Amino acid sequence: RNAQLESLVSVGQSEASTVQTTQADLADCDGTLVHLNSESARGLDPVADARFPDVKMESGCIRLRSTVEVYQWEEKEHKETKKDSVGGGETTTTTYTYSKVWSERAIDSSSFRRSSEHRNTLHVNGLDPGMREVINSTVKYGVAYWLPEEMVQQLNNFEDAAKLVGNKLKYGSKYTFKRDSGDWYLCPERKGEPKIGDCRAKIQYVLDGPASILALQTKDDLHEGGHKFA
């Protein structure tokens, strides 16, 4: 599949017009396939994480992502069918095993076969696990180009947002996540193994940066003298 994609891109580049964003005749390229690689994509609007509102940037951020995981019990079902020694029938035996895992979803332990011994809790009340993302609603390329959301989603050079967040991450007024030796923030902070219900969060972003574009150029009626891509 990668080879096919590279082949399609190569063909597209050979058939596209290479455009400089500062040239005066950009309107002449509307309705044609263009190739641009001389500018940076820039996020112009503020972005803020919904769960961690202190994590925000006024501009310069194209995509902002937070991932929250909870340390949980996980149940797995195992079935084994054997032929009966007498009668020619079969007997299926079901067993259950339990392991501790970091999970992006809250696992309901009340349905476990051995729920009393494997009860899941959540240390940070009200915090939903999973991945959440904010995409900048206004992303510009060069002087005259505005990127649609589906193109912004292709800008995926995510990096750790430690420079933005620092060593602590607050959730509400009660909880503070502290950064570990990697790129996770832990709540509560522990030495050694985590405990059931512990939470961890990771913050990543895509900042303004160089981008190469191969797309159909069209007129952007929302911005005077602007162009967009289809």
C-alpha positions as CSV (number, residue, x, y, z in Angstrom):
1,R,0.0,0.0,0.0
2,N,2.8,2.4,0.8
3,A,4.4,1.8,-2.6
4,Q,1.1,2.5,-4.3
5,L,0.7,5.7,-2.4
6,E,4.2,6.9,-3.2
7,S,3.5,6.1,-6.9
8,L,0.3,8.1,-6.8
9,V,2.0,11.1,-5.2
10,S,4.8,10.9,-7.7
11,V,2.3,11.0,-10.6
12,G,0.4,13.8,-9.0
13,Q,3.6,15.9,-8.5
14,S,4.6,15.3,-12.1
15,E,1.1,16.6,-13.3
16,A,0.8,19.4,-10.8
17,S,1.9,23.0,-11.1
18,T,4.5,24.0,-8.5
19,V,3.3,27.2,-7.0
20,Q,5.0,29.8,-4.8
21,T,2.6,31.3,-2.4
22,T,3.8,34.9,-3.1
23,Q,3.4,34.8,-6.9
24,A,0.9,37.4,-8.2
25,D,-1.1,35.1,-10.5
26,L,-2.4,32.6,-7.9
27,A,-6.0,33.0,-9.1
28,D,-4.9,31.5,-12.4
29,C,-4.3,28.2,-10.6
30,D,-7.9,27.8,-9.3
31,G,-9.3,24.6,-10.5
32,T,-5.9,23.0,-11.1
33,L,-3.7,20.5,-9.2
34,V,-1.0,22.4,-7.4
35,H,2.1,21.5,-5.4
36,L,3.4,23.7,-2.7
37,N,6.3,23.1,-0.3
38,S,7.9,26.5,0.5
39,E,5.8,27.6,3.5
40,S,4.7,26.7,7.0
41,A,1.2,25.8,8.2
42,R,0.2,28.2,11.0
43,G,-2.6,27.8,13.6
44,L,-4.2,31.2,14.1
45,D,-6.9,30.6,16.7
46,P,-6.6,29.7,20.4
47,V,-6.8,26.1,21.4
48,A,-7.4,24.6,24.8
49,D,-7.9,21.1,26.2
50,A,-11.4,20.5,27.4
51,R,-10.4,18.3,30.4
52,F,-7.3,20.3,31.3
53,P,-8.2,23.9,30.5
54,D,-4.8,25.2,31.7
55,V,-3.3,23.5,28.7
56,K,-3.9,26.1,26.1
57,M,-2.1,28.2,23.4
58,E,-3.3,31.5,21.9
59,S,-1.8,30.7,18.6
60,G,0.9,28.5,17.0
61,C,-0.7,25.2,17.7
62,I,-2.4,23.2,15.0
63,R,-3.6,20.2,16.9
64,L,-3.7,19.5,20.6
65,R,-4.3,16.0,22.0
66,S,-4.7,14.6,25.5
67,T,-4.7,10.9,26.4
68,V,-5.9,9.7,29.8
69,E,-5.5,6.1,31.0
70,V,-6.6,4.4,34.2
71,Y,-5.0,1.4,35.9
72,Q,-7.6,-1.3,35.8
73,W,-8.4,-4.9,36.3
74,E,-9.1,-6.6,33.0
75,E,-11.0,-9.9,32.7
76,K,-10.3,-12.4,29.9
77,E,-12.5,-15.4,29.1
78,H,-10.9,-18.6,27.9
79,K,-12.9,-21.6,26.5
80,E,-11.6,-25.1,26.0
81,T,-13.5,-27.9,24.4
82,K,-12.6,-31.5,24.9
83,K,-14.1,-34.7,23.7
84,D,-15.7,-36.7,26.5
85,S,-14.0,-40.0,27.3
86,V,-17.4,-41.7,27.4
87,G,-20.4,-41.1,25.1
88,G,-18.7,-39.4,22.2
89,G,-19.9,-35.9,23.2
90,E,-17.9,-32.7,24.0
91,T,-17.5,-30.6,27.1
92,T,-16.6,-26.9,27.1
93,T,-14.8,-25.5,30.1
94,T,-14.7,-21.7,30.6
95,T,-12.1,-20.1,32.8
96,Y,-11.4,-16.5,33.6
97,T,-8.0,-14.8,34.1
98,Y,-7.4,-11.3,35.5
99,S,-4.6,-8.9,34.8
100,K,-3.8,-5.2,35.6
101,V,-3.5,-2.9,32.6
102,W,-3.4,0.7,31.7
103,S,-6.7,1.3,29.8
104,E,-8.1,4.2,27.8
105,R,-11.6,3.2,28.8
106,A,-13.3,2.6,32.2
107,I,-13.7,-1.2,32.6
108,D,-16.9,-2.1,34.5
109,S,-15.8,-4.8,37.0
110,S,-19.3,-5.4,38.3
111,S,-19.8,-7.9,35.5
112,F,-16.7,-9.9,36.3
113,R,-17.2,-13.5,37.4
114,R,-15.0,-12.8,40.4
115,S,-15.9,-9.1,40.9
116,S,-15.5,-9.0,44.6
117,E,-11.8,-9.8,44.2
118,H,-11.2,-7.5,41.2
119,R,-13.0,-4.2,41.8
120,N,-12.1,-1.3,39.6
121,T,-12.0,2.2,41.1
122,L,-11.1,5.7,39.8
123,H,-8.8,7.9,41.8
124,V,-9.6,11.1,39.9
125,N,-13.4,11.6,40.2
126,G,-15.1,13.0,37.1
127,L,-12.2,12.4,34.7
128,D,-13.2,10.5,31.6
129,P,-10.4,8.3,30.2
130,G,-9.6,8.1,26.5
131,M,-8.1,10.4,23.9
132,R,-9.5,13.9,23.2
133,E,-8.3,16.2,20.5
134,V,-8.8,19.9,19.6
135,I,-8.0,21.0,16.0
136,N,-7.3,24.6,15.3
137,S,-10.3,26.0,13.3
138,T,-8.2,28.5,11.4
139,V,-4.9,27.2,9.8
140,K,-3.2,29.3,7.2
141,Y,-0.5,28.3,4.7
142,G,1.7,31.2,3.4
143,V,-0.1,34.4,2.6
144,A,-3.2,33.4,0.7
145,Y,-4.1,29.8,1.5
146,W,-6.5,28.4,4.1
147,L,-6.4,24.7,5.0
148,P,-9.6,22.7,5.4
149,E,-10.0,20.5,8.5
150,E,-9.5,17.3,6.6
151,M,-6.1,18.6,5.4
152,V,-5.2,19.8,8.9
153,Q,-5.8,16.3,10.2
154,Q,-3.0,15.1,7.9
155,L,-0.5,17.3,9.8
156,N,0.4,14.7,12.4
157,N,3.9,15.5,13.6
158,F,2.8,15.2,17.2
159,E,5.4,15.9,19.9
160,D,5.5,15.9,23.7
161,A,4.0,19.1,25.0
162,A,6.3,19.3,28.1
163,K,7.5,22.8,27.2
164,L,3.8,24.0,27.4
165,V,2.7,22.0,30.4
166,G,5.8,21.9,32.6
167,N,6.1,19.3,35.4
168,K,2.6,19.5,36.8
169,L,-0.9,19.1,35.2
170,K,-4.0,20.2,37.1
171,Y,-7.4,18.7,36.9
172,G,-10.0,20.7,38.6
173,S,-9.1,22.1,42.0
174,K,-8.4,18.8,43.8
175,Y,-6.1,16.8,41.6
176,T,-2.5,17.4,40.4
177,F,-0.7,15.1,38.0
178,K,3.1,15.0,38.2
179,R,5.4,14.2,35.4
180,D,7.3,10.9,35.5
181,S,10.6,10.1,33.9
182,G,8.9,9.6,30.5
183,D,6.2,11.6,28.9
184,W,3.3,10.7,31.3
185,Y,1.8,12.7,34.1
186,L,0.7,10.5,37.1
187,C,-2.0,11.0,39.7
188,P,-1.3,10.2,42.4
189,E,2.5,10.2,42.2
190,R,3.9,6.9,43.3
191,K,7.2,5.1,43.7
192,G,7.0,1.6,42.4
193,E,4.0,-0.1,40.9
194,P,0.8,1.7,40.3
195,K,-2.4,0.8,42.1
196,I,-5.9,0.1,40.8
197,G,-7.6,3.4,40.0
198,D,-4.4,5.4,39.4
199,C,-4.6,7.7,36.4
200,R,-2.0,9.0,34.0
201,A,-2.2,11.6,31.2
202,K,-0.2,12.5,28.2
203,I,-0.3,15.8,26.4
204,Q,0.9,16.2,22.8
205,Y,0.6,18.8,20.1
206,V,1.4,19.7,16.5
207,L,3.0,23.1,16.3
208,D,3.3,25.5,13.3
209,G,5.8,24.1,10.9
210,P,6.7,23.4,7.3
211,A,4.3,21.5,5.1
212,S,4.2,20.1,1.6
213,I,0.8,20.2,-0.2
214,L,-0.4,18.4,-3.3
215,A,-4.1,19.2,-3.9
216,L,-6.7,20.8,-6.1
217,Q,-6.7,24.6,-5.6
218,T,-10.0,26.5,-5.5
219,K,-11.1,30.0,-4.6
220,D,-11.9,30.7,-1.0
221,D,-15.0,32.9,-0.9
222,L,-14.7,33.5,2.9
223,H,-11.4,35.3,2.6
224,E,-10.8,38.1,0.1
225,G,-8.1,37.1,-2.3
226,G,-7.8,33.7,-0.6
227,H,-7.6,30.2,-1.9
228,K,-8.2,26.8,-0.4
229,F,-7.9,23.1,-1.3
230,A,-10.4,20.5,-2.3
